[in-house]
Structures are given as structure tokens and as C-alpha cells.
């Protein structure tokens, strides 16, 4: 699973590097805000997504190893939760990059 996390990080970095030249200086990132300028953020703040993804993965792994390391059912739950987190954060990152550039 760690290989998947690292490859997702690498994919996000590569896509950002390739699309950086066509990206506007500000991108819509804060979708919970009212429509308009309050949603905009500097383009480098898109890296909040991979940072949160990595933090959530580390927290999930820590909780599993600390409390549930011997339970197979909970191991599968954490495995699929981490898989969902990695896939969803990566797809959201890619979607935002391709929409704005």
C-alpha cells in the first residue's frame, strides 16, 4: 500500500509540473466557500490535497498498528479505506488541474 501512496504522490507531482505552465495564478480550491473569489487560492495551494492524503494515510496506519494489528476484519477495513483515500484524493487533484488548465 505504501508503494501505491508513493506512486500517487509521484503522479500528482508530474501532472502539476507538466500543467504548471498553462495554469492560472489562482485556482478554485475552496469549494465550501460561496461562489466567486472566496473559492480562489494560489495555484501552489493545490498541494494541500496530497499533504492531507499522506497525513490521513499515516494516521490510519498508526491507529491500525496501535490498536487493531491482530484483527483481520479491521485490517481489511483500513486497507480499503486507505485505498479509497489514495484514489479519491489523486482523482480530485487531477480533475482540478485539468479543469483549470
C-alpha positions in Angstrom: 0.0 0.0 0.0 2.9 2.3 0.7 4.0 1.9 -3.0 0.6 3.0 -4.1 0.8 6.1 -1.9 4.2 7.0 -3.2 3.2 6.4 -6.8 0.1 8.6 -6.3 2.3 11.3 -4.9 4.6 11.0 -7.9 1.7 11.1 -10.4 0.4 14.3 -8.7 3.8 16.0 -8.9 4.4 15.0 -12.5 1.0 16.3 -13.6 1.5 19.5 -11.7 4.9 20.0 -13.4 3.5 19.3 -16.9 0.5 21.6 -16.4 2.1 24.4 -14.4 2.8 26.5 -17.5 -0.8 26.6 -18.5 -2.3 27.0 -15.1 -3.7 30.4 -14.0 -2.2 32.1 -10.9 -5.3 31.3 -8.8 -7.4 28.2 -8.9 -10.8 27.3 -7.4 -9.9 25.2 -4.4 -12.2 26.0 -1.5 -15.5 24.7 -2.8 -17.1 25.0 0.6 -17.0 28.8 0.3 -19.6 30.9 -1.6 -19.2 31.0 -5.3 -16.7 33.6 -6.6 -13.5 35.0 -5.4 -13.7 33.4 -2.0 -13.1 30.0 -3.6 -9.9 31.0 -5.2 -6.4 30.2 -3.9 -2.9 30.4 -5.2 -2.1 27.5 -7.5 0.6 26.1 -5.2 -2.0 25.5 -2.5 -3.2 22.6 -4.6 -0.6 20.6 -2.7 -2.9 20.7 0.3 -4.6 17.7 -1.2 -1.5 15.3 -1.3 -0.5 16.6 2.1 -3.9 15.7 3.6 -3.8 12.4 1.8 -0.4 11.5 3.3 -1.4 12.6 6.8 -4.7 10.6 6.7 -2.8 7.5 5.5 -0.2 7.8 8.3 -2.9 8.3 10.9 -4.8 5.3 9.6 -1.7 3.1 9.7 -0.8 4.3 13.2 -4.3 3.6 14.5 -4.3 0.2 12.9 -0.9 -0.8 14.2 -1.5 0.6 17.7 -4.9 -0.9 18.4 -6.1 -3.5 15.7 -3.0 -5.2 14.4 -4.3 -8.7 15.2 -7.8 -8.2 13.8 -8.2 -9.4 10.1 -11.6 -7.8 9.6 -10.4 -4.3 10.8 -7.2 -4.8 8.7 -9.4 -5.2 5.6 -11.4 -2.1 6.5 -8.3 0.0 6.9 -6.9 -1.4 3.7 -9.9 -0.4 1.7 -10.2 2.9 3.5 -6.6 3.8 2.6 -7.2 2.6 -1.0 -10.3 4.9 -1.2 -8.4 7.8 0.2 -5.5 7.5 -2.2 -7.7 7.0 -5.2 -10.1 9.8 -4.4 -7.5 12.4 -3.4 -5.5 11.6 -6.5 -8.5 11.9 -8.8 -9.7 15.2 -7.2 -6.2 16.6 -7.7 -6.0 15.5 -11.3 -9.5 16.8 -12.0 -8.8 20.3 -10.6 -5.6 20.5 -12.5 -7.2 19.5 -15.8 -10.2 21.7 -15.3 -8.2 24.9 -14.8 -5.5 24.4 -17.3 
